[in-house]
Amino acid sequence: MVCTFGDVTDVTWWRELSLPCGPSSDVTGAWRRRPRRAEPAGTSVYSDELAGKNLAAAQRRVVELLTTTGEMRGEPRPITHAVKFFEKGDRPWK
């Protein structure tokens, strides 16, 4: 799962499926290599190949890998979705 975390569906799937959880990028925006203890079986190739790449380069490589293995359904396409946020001048940002 690569997404922001926190809506009810994310938490439900994380708990029910015992999914590993952790950040996918570091503070510089580079893809992080997951610690071995957090890697599901068979995913080390992705971590090894993606570690250190910026997120756009990692995304392109993931598409290449999924296409090569036949796991990609259709062509990748950009998406747009609403992101709720609060913006009001009289409330301090924290």
Number of C-alpha atoms within 10 A of each C-alpha: 11 8 8 8 14 9 8 9 10 13 13 12 12 15 11 8 9 9 14 13 13 12 14 17 17 12 8 8 13 18 23 20 19 21 10 11 7 11 15 11 7 7 11 15 9 15 18 12 15 20 17 18 16 16 17 12 13 19 14 11 16 16 14 13 16 12 14 10 8 9 10 14 8 7 7 9 5 4 5 5 5 5 5 6 6 7 9 8 7 6 8 7 8 3
